[in-house]
Amino acid sequence: MRAIVAESPDRLSWQEVPDATAGPGEVLIRVAAAGVNRADVLQAAGKYPPPPGASDIIGMEVSGVIAEAGPDVTEWAVGQEVCALLAGGGYAEYVAVPAGQVMPVPDGVDLVDAAGLPEVACTVWSNLVLTAHLSAGQLLLMHGGASGIGTHAIQVARALGARVAVTAGSAEKLAFCRELGAAITINYRDEDFVARLREETGGADVIFDIMGASYLDRNIDALATDGQLVIIGMQGGVTAELNIGKLLAKRARVIGTTLRGRPVNGPNSKSEIAHAVTASVWPMIADGRVRPIIGARLPIEQAGDSHRQLVAGKVTGKIVLTVAGPRA
């Protein structure tokens, strides 16, 4: 089969690799499209290795058609259109994935566009609902509101009855966030999000943060009493000083989470999250409350260009890479 090989951070080539095969408890998916994530960029640069036992091919989510089901797999059959959350291996013609991490394509969603859903849907639901228990009437502050995760989080939060504030870096991105339902939109390039939230609210009940160290102190300032800061990214660095006095005064919590390294099965596992997303988020998509936001579709041979666009912040929503049918 063919797959993307990272010869260097700036050189991603589409070339022959050993075939993927389905092991016990796995299905083999013929890939129609792969979603692009910032973790893919980090892995290509050698800064984010896959978990032990995972494929070293880049790619954390795909959509496609089941080509083979392991003999002990009963919930999926050859020919079904699906999408899947991966630990790796998605930038390829075929990928093997644990059956529990496979999800049906939501009603009304194109097969290619479905590749942009597993990572954002599982990340948002596991953090905002299963971890932070975001509920109706609460205020969510989403940093990077126009990103793939941000655009999905806005919609899910609104579907849950929460209010949403976002930060983004341009008027166009902020306008798009408002179209999705964000009530407060803040341009981080020329506005202080802490001051703005203090003007308009009592602070955020939940902050969903992709920046990490550089935003830590201001995020604590922006929290409401009993608020929760959920950190999922480190774009702003990994080390910062925490004022514990502020934390105690607000009875606040700081939570760090990751999705990729979770176990396949068991409590808080990727399979458990995938099942919860299928049960709770897919109906939101089917009835129109949530929709996939796909900002760009590129052939997989242009994976390097997709990474450059992602880093440059040129795309609102997700980028997906389309995969032509495998050669006979």
C-alpha angles and dihedrals in degrees: 000000000000127000141163113272119196103224088169134343089270098038117067112167132192105228147142117290133166114288119263114238132195114245129193111315092010139108128211114230124202098220120235095173141350127215120233119229135178088245087064090058091050092048091051088054091051093248101110114040118194119258117272111287095016124120114271089220112107120250134090103193139029145169125214147105126304108250098177137007123204116247091252095049113101104160097066133050136196112273098029117133109233146156125219146198112231140192086213144317102084101123092077145083091256135019133185115221136174109264092235091063093055119099133185117253106262116251112272096017122120114240093240094047090050088071088073095058114064100066097042095041094049093043094049097043095044093049106034098037111018094039109024097026093220108198143181115298095020124118120239121197109203117192113208092026095177094052124101092263092041097052090048094046092052091055097044092047091051090048087055091052097252126136117240134214119183141187122215137155106243141040090241093054092046091051090053090050089053089052088056091052108271109152098194120038121187128189102218091200095068107009133069106231092202093056092045094052091047090053095050107025145015089255135281121302090204129019117195106202132192096170105068119182101020093055100037100101095040091046090057089050090051095052123102120228109291088015126154128223112202113193118197102157144042104206088132096048139276106257128064139145116256120210100218091189091065090047093052094044091057096038083231131165130218113204127187117197141170132189106196098064097048118116120265095238139019134047114348089003129146091251092052091050093047090053091049091050092050091050098043112021102036091063088053088055094044093055095043102251090116128028134180112259107214112182099178141009118201133171110259091245085072094058091125091056090049091055092050091050091049094050092046091053092234097138130069111213123353134342116217128193116216120218121209117224115280118263119264 
